[in-house]
Amino acid sequence: MRSRTFLSLSALVTLLVAGLTGGTAEAAPATFTHPGVLVSRPQLDFVRAQVQANAQPWKTAYDQMNASSYASLTRTPRPRAVVECGPYSNPNNGCTDERQDALAAYTLALRWYISRDTRYAEKAISIMDAWSATIRDHTNSNAPLQSGWAGSTWPRAAEIIRYTYTGWPNAGRFATMLRDVYLPEVAGGSSSNGNWELTMTEAALGIAVFLEDRAAYDRAVAKFRARLPAYVYVAADGDLPVPPPVGGVDTPAEIIGFWHDQSTFVDGLSQETCRDFTHTGYGLSSISHIAEISRIQGQDLYPEVAERLRHGLGFHAKYQLGTAVPGWLCGGGLTLGLGPITEVGFNGLRNRMGIPMTNTQTLTERQRPAGTNNLFVAWETLTHANNPN
């Protein structure tokens, strides 16, 4: 009983800290900023200027993006009325097609903005229109996660096109798609591994910005604030991590089991560290993306999440770089593969807030130009490397 009471107090402390760092029950801006999902107009202008000046690492990152299949003008979208995704996308009935078409729309939108070649804007529109005219539902066990991956990417593309290009007659239909098909799948959260709920929450937040839906925005931020302390541990949490907000995991044995049988906890450890770094990277990426969206919208969750995010990135970067794994950590063995996920958080914490992040900086610079994980992360060296805006 003492452990359960202690953990409840820890969760309460987390909420109090949120209040002290600017968190409020209602977080949505009175006026939304557009484009405002992961990238803003000042950020895009900075990137465009760097590319035009052949400055590095942006020019190499831009060339990398343009060489990808996602930037092609000959891409044929493959929409489905029902996308069915089982565990690990098995069955895969439209799952890969949907994710890749969303990434293509975002890639083409970026290429439009930087090049000002209208062919790329029109191609992005054709892909978004094809899906908004067709899709009606997601089914099977991975429907929420699939909706989170695609639903995180679609609004990035849509924001750039809607607010920097003249002429998208079906923008309203696309908004209806986001509201009716994606938002119901992601807004309810998840009791599964934390990367699910964090990615779903990222999608819900981006959709809320595009729809200018203040209530949906507030719900997404509230879910994020509840889940983050249950995903990245810091010593202030106490002897055990904060339990997840849903799912009935609250006894010490249940918490250790949920953390993949890890029983020693240190700053930056993730709920999925002992599962593998790839899924952990998904969660850390969405944490960074949510903070970045909030900052663009004038709220700025970075100060609130800084301690967990900096430790989370730094802890995993250290081992990704080759540090020997101690016996107390995941039985002495780690499954690496963090992915191209550090640029946004590193820029937000190190470059904007001045927080030293030696391991994260080394890994970030070593991985440049960061490409795509083919799910919901793409071209973040281009968009966020040393971006002051």
N, C-alpha and C positions, 0 to 999 in steps of 0.2 A: 504493500500500500504506500510505503514511504516513497518508493521510486516513482509511482504513478503521480503522486501529489507533486513531487519535485519537478517532474517533467511538465506538468501543467503550469507550474510557476515559471518554468523556463520559456514556455510558449508565450506566457503573459509578458515576460520581460522583453521578448522579441517584439511584441506588438507595441509595448511602451517605447522601445527604442525607435521603432518606426515613427511614432508620433513625435519624438524629440528631433528626428532628422527630417521632418517635413511631411511625413505620411499622414493622410487624413482619410476618413471613411469614404468621402467623395473626392475622387481624384481627377475626373475628366476636366479638360480645359473648357472654359466658356466659349472659346472660339478655336476650332481645330486648325492646325498648320498643315498645309498641303504644298507639294508632296511631303508626306510625313510618316511613312512606314519604312523604317530602317535608314532611309536616305532622305535628306532634305534638299531643297534647291541650292542653298549655299554650299552644301557638301558636293553636290553634283557640279556646281560651277567651279569649285576648287579642282575637282578631278579633271574636268574638261580642260582647264587652263594648264594643268600639269602634263596632260597627254599632248596637247598642242605644242608645248615647249619641249617635248621629248624627254621629260624629266623622269627619273627613276625613283621608286620602282613602278610608277604608274603606267609608263609607256609599255614596259614588258608585260605588265598585268593586263593591259588593254589588248595587246597583241595576242596574249594567251586566250583571252575571252573570245576574241574575234575568230580564232582558229578552231574553236569548239563547234560541235554540231548544233549547239543551242543558238548560235548566232546566224545560222543559215537562212537565207531567203527562200530556199526550196523546201523547207520543212513542211510536211503534211500533218496537221493535227489529227489526233485519233480519239475523239471524244466518245464517251459511252453514256447511255442513260443511267445505268447502274454500274458502279465500280465495286467489284467484289474482291476483298483482300483478307485472306486468312492469315494465320500465324506465319511470320517471316514471308509475307506475300505469297502464300501457297494456300488456296489458288491465287493466281495473279491475273485477274480479269480486268485489265485497264489500269492497274496500280502504277506500273512503271510508266505507261503512256501519260497518265495524268500528272505525275510528278515531273516528268521531263518536259511536258508541254508547258507547265507552269514555270519551270526554270527557263525555258526558251522565251516565253513572253517577257520575263524579267530581264533576261540577257538582251533581247532585242530592244527593250525599252531603254536600257542603259546605252546600248549602241546608238540608238536614235538621239539621245540627249547629247552624247559626246560628239557624234559626227554631224548631227543636224540633217542627216539623209532621211527623208520622209519614208523611204521604202521600209525602213526598219520599224518605224512607228506603225505603219499600215500592216506589216506582217505580225507584229505583236497584237494588234487589234483583231486580225483574222483568227488568231489562235484563241484569244479570249472570247470572241464571238462564237466560235465553234463550240466551245464548252458551255457557254451560258445558254446556248440554244438547245442543248442536248441533255446535260446531266440532271438527274433527279434525286439520286440517292447513293449512299455508300452502305455496303453490307458486309457481313461476316465479322470475325473477331477483331480484326485490325482496322475496322472502319473509323474509330475515333483517331487513331494515330495517323492513318492515311489522310484523313481530313485535316489533321494538324500540320502535316508536312506540306501538302498542297495549299492548304488555307493560309499558311505563313507566307507563301511565295506569291500567290495571286495578287494580294493587295499591294505588294511592292511594285509590281508591274503596272497595275491599274492606277495607282497614285501618280506615277510618272507620266503615263499617257494622258490621263484625264486632266492633269493640271499643267502640262507643258506642251501639249499638242492640240491643235484645233481640229476637231472633226472625229468624234466617236459617237455615232448615233445610238449605239446599243449599250452605252455606259449604264443606263438605268436597268437594263435587263441583267447586266453583269452584277450590279448591286443586289438585285433580287436573288440571283444565284447564291451570292455570299450569305445573304440573310436566311434564305430558306433551306439551302442544301448543306452549307458548311457550319454556320454558327450553331445550330442545334446539336451538331455532333461534338463540338469542341467546348462549348460553354459550360457543360456540366462537370468537367474535370474527370479525374481518374484515380482509382486506388491502386493501379499497377505501379511498376517501377517509375521513378520520378521523371525520367525523360519524357514519358507520355504526357503527363499533365503539364509540364513546362512547355513542351512544344504546342500542345493544344491551347494553352493560355496565350502563347505568342500569337497564334493564329487568331484567337478571339480578340486580342488587343488590336492587331492590324486591321481586322475586319471592322471593328468598332470605329477606327479612325476613318476608314473609307466611307462607312455609312453615316458618320457623324452621330453615332449612337452613344450618348453619354452614359446611359444606364449599363450598356454592354461593356463599355470601357471600365466603369467602376467595378463591375463584377469581375472582370479579368484581373484588374490590379489587386483586388481582395484575394482572389485565388492564388495569385503569385506570392503575395505576402505570407499566406498561410503555408504554401508548399516549399518555398525557398529554404527556411530553417530546417526542414525535414530532408533536404537533399544535400546540403553542404554543411558539414560540422565545423564549429569553432569551439574553443575551450570554454567560452562563456556559457555554452549550453549545459554544462555540467558533465557528469560521468558518462551519460548516454546521450545520443542524439535526440532532438525533438521528434516526437512521433508524427507520422503523416496525419493530415487533418481528417482523412476518411479512411475506412478500411479496417478499423478495429485493432490496429497494431499499437499496443501501448505497454505491455509488460516488458521487462528487460530481455527475456528470452525471445519474445516476438520481435522486438526491435533489432536484436542481433541477427536473427534470421532474415529480417527484411533487408539488412545491410549485408546480405550474402555471407553470413556467418563471421563477419569481422567483429571482434570483441575489444580491440584496442582502437581508441579514437584520438586523432590528432587534427590540428587545424588544416582545413582544406580537403580532408577525406570526403568522398562522395558516397552517397547511398549505393551507387553502382560501380565504384572503383574495383571491387573484387569480382564483379561480373565481367567487365571489360572496359577498356578506355574508350572504345568507339561509342558505346551508348552513353557513357559519362560525358563525352564530348558533345553529344546532342543536347544534353541537359545544360551544360555550361554555355553552349552557344545560345540557347533560348534565353537563359538568364541575361546574357549580354545584349541580345536583341531587344528584349523587353525593356531593359534599362535605357537603351538607345532610343527606342520609340518614345518612351516617356520623356526623355530629355528634349527631343525634337518638339514634343507637344507642350513643353514649358513646365513640366512637373519635375523631371530629373530624379529618378530613383537611384542614380549611381551612388550618392552619399549613403543611402540606406543599405545598399547591397555591397558596398565596397569591401568590407572586411571578409565576407564569405567569398565573393567573386575573386578577389586577389589571391586569397589562400587556395581556393579551388583551382584556379589556373596555374599558380606557381607550383603547387604540390604535384599535379599531374605532368606539368612541363618537365619537372626535375627527373622524373622516372622515364618519361618519353625521350629525354636526352641521354639516357643511359646510366643513371645512378643505380648502383647495386640495390636490389630489393631486400630489405631486412626480413628476418624470419617471422616477425610479428605481423607483417602486412600481407594479408591474403595468402597466408601459408607459405610465404616466400616466393610466390610466383605471380606475375601480372601479365595480362593479355593486352599488349599495347595497341596503338592505332588511334590516337586522339583525333586526328583529322585536321582540316584547315579551319579551325574554329576560334583562334585566339585573337585575330586582328581587332575585332570590334571592342571586346572587353579591354584589351591592352591599350588601345587608343583612348578609350574612355577613362581608364584609371591612371595609366602612366603619363600619357601626353596631356590630358586635360586636367587631371587632379594632382599630378606630380608624385604619385605613389611609386616607390622603387619596386621593380618587378624583374629582377635579373634573369631568372630562369625562363620566365614567360617571354621576355624580350629576346633572349637567345634563340628560343624555339621559333618565335614568330619570324624573326629575321632569317633564320635558316630555311624556313618553309616557303619564303616568298619566291614567286608570286603564289599566293594561296588560291587554289582553284575551286572546285566544287565537290561536295560529297554525293552529288546526284540525288539528293533528297530535298533539302531546303536551305543549304548553305552554298553560297556562290559568290566568287569574285570579290572577296572582302579586302584583299590587298589593294585592288583598284579603288574600292569605294571608301575604305576607312584607314588605310595606312597613313599615319601622321596627318590626318585630316583635322584641321583646327576648328572647323565649323560644326 
